[in-house]
Amino acid sequence: MSAGHSANGNQAPYYYVPADSVHPVRASIALLFVLLGAALWVNSIAAGPWLVLVGLLFLFFVLWGWFGDAIRESETGMNSARVDVSYRWSMAWFIFSEVMFFAAFFGSLWYVREITTPWLSDIDHRNLLWPNFSGTWPNLGPAGVVEAFQTVGPFWLPTINTALLLTSGLTLTISHHALRENHRGKTAFWLAATIVLGFVFVGVQAYEYMHAYADLNLRFDSGAYGSLFYMLTGFHGFHVILGATMLTVILFRLLKGHFTANNHFGFEGAAWYWHFVDVVWLGLYLFVYWF
């Protein structure tokens, strides 16, 4: 991969080290505002939501400048093949950390279903701890302390969303191959299709949430099932929004003439992330909606 040259032909240094930057300090201040505002918000203090908003807006401003600097470094030929390898390792470890993040929630789902629920329903623990506790999944807690609810089945909204994400993975792969063949128009078209499919997925999931809350009485406090359902699907939906936003930035960069057939890790990194999101959804579709 010829990452030693930019689009204008500049030769990259052996290993480019950026100058001192204020971006990390600014990002830390923005996150401090967000966390402080969130703490005030959950304690019903009026200033909380405003601090969160200010922090998020400031964080967006910081990231805009930070990523802009990184893009300029790439487009002016500062990133050599060695920097390209560093980017690849960094993205790989980032995705691995995300794998572990979701593994914790999948592990919680397995533990509650296969270990805790049968254990609490055996004769000893049922008599000592939770009388009349039913060892079925999902359950209404001890003596029905959880308000009755219905579960979300795989038909039809989750199945439609599965088709949307699988199709988006195909369109993104087509776009990537088109870029490698230097067909920029085709690349942009299929990348735009991927982004549309991603945001349609989010819209369908939002409709599913409204249906679950209003018609099935499934809420975050609906026992272990409700909390795990919303944590798993909600965090995945957030990752879809993040991935679609990343691809949108890549699309604008592509339209501005960035990337070449041999030098386009920005595109590849976003594609890796999107395929990771696809795989996580398949696990959710099976273990949350089917089993």
C-alpha positions in Angstrom: 0.0 0.0 0.0 1.6 3.3 -1.1 0.8 5.4 2.0 4.0 7.3 1.6 2.4 9.8 -0.8 -0.6 12.1 -0.7 -2.9 12.9 -3.6 -0.6 15.8 -4.5 2.5 13.6 -4.6 4.2 14.9 -1.5 6.7 12.5 0.1 5.9 11.5 3.7 8.6 11.6 6.5 9.9 8.4 8.0 7.3 8.7 10.8 5.3 11.8 11.3 4.9 13.0 14.9 2.3 15.8 15.2 3.2 19.0 17.2 1.8 19.7 20.6 -2.0 20.0 20.5 -4.7 21.6 22.7 -7.3 19.1 21.4 -6.9 16.5 24.2 -7.2 19.2 26.9 -10.3 20.7 25.3 -11.9 17.3 24.9 -11.3 16.5 28.6 -13.0 19.8 29.6 -16.0 19.0 27.3 -16.4 15.5 28.8 -16.1 17.0 32.3 -19.1 19.2 31.5 -21.0 16.2 30.1 -20.4 14.1 33.2 -21.0 16.9 35.7 -24.2 17.8 33.8 -25.4 14.2 33.8 -24.8 13.9 37.6 -26.9 17.0 38.1 -29.5 15.8 35.7 -30.2 12.5 37.4 -30.5 14.4 40.7 -33.2 16.6 39.2 -31.1 19.8 39.3 -32.2 22.2 36.5 -28.7 23.1 35.3 -27.9 19.5 34.5 -29.4 19.2 31.0 -27.9 22.5 30.0 -24.4 21.5 31.1 -24.8 18.2 29.1 -25.8 20.2 26.0 -22.9 22.7 26.4 -20.4 19.8 26.9 -21.7 17.9 23.9 -21.6 21.0 21.6 -18.1 21.8 22.8 -17.0 18.2 22.3 -18.4 18.3 18.7 -16.4 21.5 18.1 -13.2 19.9 19.5 -13.6 16.7 17.4 -14.3 18.8 14.3 -11.0 20.5 14.6 -9.1 17.4 15.8 -10.3 15.2 12.9 -9.7 18.1 10.5 -6.1 18.3 11.5 -5.7 14.5 11.0 -7.3 14.8 7.6 -5.0 17.6 6.6 -2.0 15.6 7.7 -3.1 12.7 5.5 -3.9 14.8 2.5 -0.6 16.8 2.6 1.4 13.6 2.6 2.6 13.5 6.2 1.4 9.9 6.8 3.9 7.3 5.7 3.3 3.6 5.4 4.5 3.2 9.1 1.8 5.7 10.2 -0.7 3.7 8.2 0.2 0.5 10.1 -0.2 2.4 13.3 -3.7 3.5 12.3 -4.6 -0.1 11.4 -3.4 -1.5 14.7 -5.2 1.3 16.6 -8.5 0.6 14.8 -8.1 -3.1 15.3 -7.6 -2.7 19.1 -10.5 -0.2 19.3 -12.8 -2.7 17.6 -11.5 -5.4 20.0 -12.4 -3.2 22.9 -15.9 -2.9 21.5 -16.1 -6.7 21.2 -15.3 -7.0 24.9 -17.9 -4.3 25.7 -20.7 -6.3 24.0 -19.3 -9.5 25.4 -20.0 -8.2 28.9 -23.7 -7.7 28.1 -24.0 -11.0 26.2 -22.3 -12.7 29.2 -24.8 -11.0 31.5 -27.7 -12.3 29.4 -26.3 -15.8 29.5 -25.6 -15.7 33.2 -29.0 -14.5 34.2 -30.8 -17.0 31.9 -28.7 -20.1 32.5 -27.2 -19.7 36.0 -29.1 -17.2 38.2 -32.7 -18.0 37.2 -32.5 -21.8 37.7 -30.4 -21.3 40.9 -33.0 -19.0 42.5 -35.8 -21.3 41.6 -34.5 -24.5 43.2 -36.2 -25.7 46.3 -33.7 -24.3 48.8 -33.4 -20.8 47.5 -37.1 -20.5 46.6 -38.0 -21.2 50.3 -35.2 -19.1 51.8 -35.1 -16.1 49.4 -37.9 -15.7 46.9 -41.0 -17.7 47.7 -43.1 -18.6 44.6 -40.3 -17.5 42.3 -40.7 -19.0 38.8 -37.6 -20.3 37.1 -38.7 -19.4 33.6 -37.2 -16.9 31.3 -38.3 -14.1 31.2 -39.9 -13.9 34.6 -41.7 -11.3 36.8 -39.3 -11.5 39.7 -40.1 -12.7 43.2 -43.8 -12.9 43.9 -44.5 -10.9 40.7 -42.9 -7.7 41.8 -42.3 -6.8 38.1 -45.3 -5.4 36.3 -46.5 -7.9 33.6 -45.0 -7.4 30.1 -44.7 -9.1 26.8 -41.5 -10.0 25.1 -40.4 -8.8 21.6 -40.4 -11.6 19.0 -38.3 -11.8 15.9 -41.2 -10.9 13.5 -41.3 -8.6 11.9 -39.4 -5.5 12.8 -36.2 -7.3 14.0 -36.2 -9.4 10.9 -36.6 -6.4 8.7 -33.7 -4.7 10.5 -31.6 -7.8 10.0 -32.2 -7.6 6.3 -31.4 -3.9 6.3 -28.0 -4.4 8.0 -27.0 -7.4 6.0 -27.9 -5.5 2.8 -25.8 -2.5 4.0 -22.8 -4.8 4.5 -23.2 -5.9 0.9 -23.5 -2.3 -0.5 -20.5 -1.2 1.6 -18.4 -4.1 0.2 -19.5 -3.1 -3.4 -18.5 0.5 -2.6 -15.1 -0.6 -1.3 -14.3 -2.7 -4.4 -15.3 0.2 -6.6 -12.9 2.4 -4.8 -10.1 -0.1 -5.2 -10.9 0.0 -8.9 -10.9 3.8 -8.9 -14.6 4.0 -9.9 -15.4 7.0 -7.7 -19.0 7.6 -8.8 -19.9 4.0 -8.2 -18.1 4.2 -4.8 -20.1 7.2 -3.7 -23.4 5.8 -4.9 -23.1 2.5 -2.9 -21.6 4.3 0.1 -24.6 6.6 0.1 -26.9 3.6 -0.1 -25.2 2.1 2.9 -25.7 5.2 4.9 -29.4 5.4 4.0 -29.9 1.7 5.1 -28.1 2.4 8.4 -30.4 5.4 9.3 -33.5 3.5 8.2 -32.4 0.7 10.6 -32.3 3.3 13.4 -35.8 4.5 12.4 -37.2 1.0 12.5 -35.6 0.4 15.9 -37.1 3.6 17.3 -40.6 2.5 16.1 -39.9 -0.9 17.7 -39.1 0.8 21.0 -42.4 2.8 20.9 -44.3 -0.4 20.2 -42.6 -2.3 23.0 -43.2 0.5 25.5 -46.8 1.4 24.6 -48.2 -2.0 23.5 -46.1 -4.6 25.3 -45.5 -2.7 28.5 -41.8 -3.6 28.1 -39.7 -1.0 30.0 -36.2 -0.6 31.3 -37.4 -1.7 34.7 -39.2 -4.8 33.4 -36.8 -7.1 35.4 -33.6 -8.5 34.0 -35.2 -9.1 30.6 -36.2 -5.4 30.2 -32.9 -3.9 31.3 -30.8 -6.3 29.2 -33.0 -5.9 26.2 -32.7 -2.1 26.1 -29.0 -2.1 27.1 -28.1 -4.6 24.3 -30.3 -3.2 21.6 -29.9 0.4 22.7 -26.1 0.4 22.7 -26.1 -1.4 19.4 -28.4 1.3 18.0 -26.0 3.9 19.2 -23.1 2.1 17.5 -25.2 2.1 14.2 -25.7 5.9 14.5 -22.0 6.3 15.2 -21.0 4.0 12.3 -23.4 5.7 9.9 -22.0 9.1 10.9 -18.5 7.9 10.2 -19.5 6.7 6.8 -21.2 10.1 6.1 -18.0 11.9 6.9 -16.2 9.4 4.6 -18.7 10.2 1.8 -18.2 13.9 2.1 -14.4 13.4 2.0 -14.8 11.1 -1.1 -16.8 13.8 -2.9 -14.1 16.3 -2.1 -11.6 14.1 -3.9 -10.0 12.5 -0.9 -8.7 8.9 -1.0 -7.1 7.0 -3.8 -7.4 3.4 -5.0 -4.3 2.5 -3.0 -4.5 4.9 -0.1 -7.9 5.0 1.7 -7.6 3.7 5.2 -10.1 6.2 6.4 -12.7 4.4 4.3 -11.4 1.0 5.3 -11.4 1.8 9.1 -15.1 3.0 8.9 -15.9 -0.2 6.9 -14.3 -2.4 9.5 -16.4 -0.7 12.2 -19.6 -1.1 10.1 -19.0 -4.8 9.5 -18.4 -5.3 13.3 -21.8 -3.6 13.9 -23.4 -6.1 11.5 -21.9 -9.1 13.3 -23.0 -7.8 16.7 -26.6 -7.5 15.4 -26.6 -11.1 14.2 -25.8 -12.1 17.7 -28.5 -9.9 19.1 -31.0 -11.2 16.6 -30.4 -14.8 17.7 -29.9 -14.5 21.4 -32.3 -11.7 22.2 -35.2 -12.2 19.8 -35.1 -15.9 19.0 -33.8 -17.8 22.1 
